[in-house]
């Protein structure tokens, strides 16, 4: 055997309670589970008093480029996360030619970061997945972003596609699915993915479903408008005959749980992910500006923000009608180094520092950084701790950090979401048993996204294994000090290779791009 982990308690990812057993690994897979003290192995890891769980799957994370960063690798592995599902919110790095890549790097760079230089000229899904093989300690699965399809075929045009354009988008999607993508993602509050109607989305979702994929959506409506977003998701599920998944579901649980239950009772195969925080994070433009200002992409938006008449219209309509919008925004990352001092400050605080009006300061900042800025923002008061807990207990739930890793003051969820679910919601509050935690964090998302052979500890399954101390595992990241790795995860194996030892990176890179198996 390559490795035997001795003395631990196995929590296998099925929802079953922990049981005392050793675990043996050979050639990248789980070889045996039981009393294995006499089994010979090249390496023995003492796990006395620790729980052994399947590696966690982050069902929604913006680690497309950040996964190459050792700090981000530690952020994930110190929480037991061994697999990222990326390509989220309808925009990422593949499929892309140079123009699409340039747009994504600028418009969505505050969220997804940037690939190394060799990736900036464009990538196919196959090339992107291959770039992860042996280059990171984490596994990476990929969703084809629908915004990329539009950019490749239609650019930023705000109209319905012609029949031939739609056929081209379907071919691009089919190629991505053939190359191993897990499904199709949408980000229906971002440009250009917000363009197009339900019929267009349904036809593309059906194409993903033809290959056994899933439709994953950042919907058109959340919180009080969640019924609008869920209604469209249901229509797509029925029209395309495809399983559907809602990204970062949040809001008043009494309404959202009913929407999910009604959907599932009507025959829609619907699941969702959420994270255990009451604040969100996104690009500043999505939170701070109306859709009409952002039409046509970054250059067009900057030109409008320079226009005095546009500024006047924004004051009299958008900002006047939303007096809370300024206080909601705390800057996380600003690309312009002359404005880096804003990071960690609210918009009103930053504006006051330079004696500016918040509306003018917001517009001026977005001009100065060419729209490349992200923020942490307050959710409506209907998104309470009790709402968060009710959602994460739902059987259709799985964990997704929605981690964004750029800036000095990013949302702490990328460093703490999974550890918080374990320390606070499992050990302290009892929202999960440990068996249920392993199901929501590993077994359920692995099955949902078609990650065959992962998410459960059984002989023959991939040896993504987490050894953690159930008494000490906890998140340490805060809004004021977010980039703090969690504690309590002691050892992590990915594909049978130890990547975290005594809470430290081993610098081994056995991760791979995970491809959907037909």
Secondary structure, 3 states (H helix, E strand, C coil): CCEEEECCEEECCCCCCCEECEEEEECCEEEEEECCCCCCCCEEEECCCCEEEECEEECCCCCCCHHHCHHHHHHHHCCCEEEEEECHHHCCCCCECHHHHHHHHHHCHHHHCCCCHHHCCCECHHHHHHHHCCCCCCEEEECEEHHHHHHHHHCCCCCCCCHHHHHHHHHHHHHHHHCCCCEEEEECCCCCCCCCCHHHHHHHHHHHHHCCCEEEEECCCCHHHHHHHHHHHHHHHHHHCCCEEECCCCCCHHHHHHHHHHHHHCCCCEEEEECCCCEEEEEHHHHHCCHHHHCCCHHHHHHHHCCHHHHHHHHHHHHCCCCCHHHHEEEEEECCHHHHHHCCCEHHHHHHHCCCCHHHHHHHHHHHCCCCEEEEEECCCCCCHHHHHHHHCCCCEEECCCCCCCCCCCCCHHHHHHHHHHHHHHHHCCCCCHHHHHHHHHHHHHHHCCCCCCCCCCCCCECCEEEECCCCCECCCCCCCCCCCCECEEEEEECCEEEEECCEECCCCCCCEECCCC
